[in-house]
Structures are given as structure tokens and as C-alpha cells.
Amino acid sequence: SPNQSTFTLLIEALVSARRVDSALCIYDEMVKAAVQPSLRIFSTLIEACVLNDDVTRAVALFRTMRKLGLYATKDTMRLIGPHLGADGNVKSQPPLTGKTRGRDKDRGGQGPASFAGWSGKPRKSERRRQ
């Protein structure tokens, strides 16, 4: 049966291909197979959910991660933090569309699959095109 490394590769590949729903299905299968998700898997899925405006699912993953004793990275907290109220519930926020770096529809699917580190400024290569 698949191990944590296999699930990690599958989930990351699906997220990179912008198939977040399929990645979440693989995560569900992982849990059913009693394979504990790693911090890397949670970070990948939380970021993908937030960037796809599925904040409710991102917060649910965040809570599961915390129950397992895992702590979010700074990059993940930057993404999900604004969506958490003081009580830990989801706050109402406008969608992040257009404010992310990576493979999102507003940027023509260009860029790396990882959205971490986006400063809000265009990269040098993008500034030249404008």
C-alpha cells in the first residue's frame, strides 16, 4: 500500500497541475489508509485551498494539522492567518484572486506551483512585459 512519500508526491503533482479537488481526494484516501499526513502535505493543501478560495476547507485542514501536533510554517500562516477569527473560526474575507503568484487563472497559469513568498510586487520579468 502507498506510504507517506507516495501520497506526498501524488498530492504535490495534482496541486501543481491545478487539480486541487483530486489532491483533496488523495488526502482523504490517505487518511482512510491510516497514513498520517506530514506538515508538507498540510502546507501544500492549505495553500492550494486558500488560493482557490476554499477557505473553509483550508481552515479544516489547519485544525486537523494542529490536532496532530503539527505547526504551520510562516508562509502557510501568512496565507491562512487573515482568515482565522480570534475564536479560530473562519472570518469573512474577500477572495484572494489576482493577489497570488503562481499557477492561477489571473496570471495565465505561469509561474511555479508554490505560491509562498509572494510579495505583492511583479517579478522583474513581469515588469518588463508591462
C-alpha positions as CSV (number, residue, x, y, z in Angstrom):
1,S,0.0,0.0,0.0
2,P,1.2,3.6,-0.6
3,N,3.2,5.3,2.1
4,Q,3.5,8.9,3.2
5,S,6.1,9.7,0.5
6,T,3.9,8.3,-2.3
7,F,0.9,10.3,-1.1
8,T,3.1,13.4,-0.8
9,L,4.3,13.1,-4.4
10,L,0.7,12.5,-5.7
11,I,-0.7,15.4,-3.8
12,E,2.0,17.8,-4.9
13,A,1.7,16.7,-8.5
14,L,-2.0,17.2,-8.5
15,V,-1.7,20.6,-6.9
16,S,0.9,21.6,-9.5
17,A,-1.5,20.6,-12.2
18,R,-4.2,22.8,-10.6
19,R,-6.3,19.7,-9.7
20,V,-6.9,20.6,-6.1
21,D,-10.1,18.6,-5.8
22,S,-8.2,15.5,-6.9
23,A,-5.5,16.3,-4.4
24,L,-8.0,16.5,-1.7
25,C,-9.5,13.1,-2.7
26,I,-6.0,11.6,-2.4
27,Y,-5.6,13.2,1.0
28,D,-9.0,11.6,2.1
29,E,-7.7,8.2,0.8
30,M,-4.5,8.8,2.8
31,V,-6.5,9.3,6.0
32,K,-8.6,6.2,5.3
33,A,-5.4,4.2,4.8
34,A,-4.3,5.4,8.3
35,V,-1.2,7.1,6.9
36,Q,-0.5,10.3,8.9
37,P,-0.1,13.4,6.7
38,S,3.1,15.3,7.0
39,L,3.5,19.1,7.6
40,R,4.5,19.3,3.9
41,I,1.2,17.8,2.8
42,F,-0.8,20.0,5.0
43,S,1.1,23.1,3.9
44,T,0.6,22.2,0.2
45,L,-3.1,21.6,0.6
46,I,-3.8,24.6,2.8
47,E,-2.1,26.9,0.4
48,A,-3.9,25.4,-2.6
49,C,-7.3,25.7,-0.8
50,V,-6.7,29.3,0.2
51,L,-5.6,30.3,-3.3
52,N,-8.7,28.6,-4.7
53,D,-10.9,30.5,-2.4
54,D,-11.9,27.4,-0.4
55,V,-11.1,28.9,3.0
56,T,-13.5,26.7,4.9
57,R,-11.6,23.6,3.8
58,A,-8.2,25.3,4.4
59,V,-9.2,26.1,8.0
60,A,-10.5,22.5,8.5
61,L,-7.1,21.2,7.3
62,F,-5.3,23.7,9.6
63,R,-7.3,22.5,12.6
64,T,-6.6,18.8,11.8
65,M,-2.9,19.6,11.4
66,R,-2.9,21.3,14.9
67,K,-4.7,18.3,16.4
68,L,-1.9,16.1,15.2
69,G,0.6,18.4,16.9
70,L,2.0,20.0,13.7
71,Y,2.7,23.7,13.5
72,A,2.2,25.7,10.3
73,T,5.1,27.3,8.6
74,K,5.3,31.1,8.4
75,D,4.3,31.1,4.7
76,T,1.2,29.0,5.5
77,M,0.3,31.2,8.4
78,R,0.6,34.3,6.2
79,L,-2.0,32.8,3.9
80,I,-4.4,31.3,6.4
81,G,-3.9,33.7,9.3
82,P,-6.1,36.5,7.9
83,H,-9.0,34.0,7.5
84,L,-8.9,33.0,11.2
85,G,-11.0,34.9,13.7
86,A,-10.0,35.2,17.3
87,D,-12.1,32.2,18.1
88,G,-10.4,30.1,15.4
89,N,-13.5,30.1,13.1
90,V,-13.4,31.3,9.5
91,K,-13.7,35.1,9.1
92,S,-15.4,36.5,6.1
93,Q,-12.7,37.7,3.7
94,P,-12.7,38.8,0.1
95,P,-11.2,36.2,-2.3
96,L,-7.5,36.3,-3.0
97,T,-8.0,36.2,-6.7
98,G,-5.4,38.3,-8.5
99,K,-3.1,38.7,-5.5
100,T,-1.2,35.4,-5.7
101,R,1.9,34.3,-7.5
102,G,1.9,31.0,-9.4
103,R,-0.5,29.0,-11.4
104,D,-3.7,30.9,-11.1
105,K,-6.1,31.9,-13.8
106,D,-5.4,35.6,-13.4
107,R,-1.7,35.2,-14.3
108,G,-2.2,32.8,-17.3
109,G,-1.0,29.7,-15.5
110,Q,2.5,30.9,-15.4
111,G,5.0,30.5,-12.6
112,P,5.9,27.9,-10.1
113,A,3.4,25.7,-8.3
114,S,4.5,27.1,-5.0
115,F,2.8,30.4,-4.0
116,A,5.0,31.0,-0.9
117,G,6.9,34.2,-0.8
118,W,4.7,36.4,-3.0
119,S,5.5,40.0,-2.0
120,G,2.6,41.6,-4.0
121,K,5.0,43.1,-6.5
122,P,5.5,41.8,-10.0
123,R,8.7,39.9,-10.7
124,K,11.4,41.7,-12.8
125,S,10.5,39.6,-15.8
126,E,6.8,40.6,-15.5
127,R,7.6,44.3,-15.0
128,R,9.5,44.3,-18.4
129,R,6.4,42.9,-20.2
130,Q,4.1,45.6,-18.8
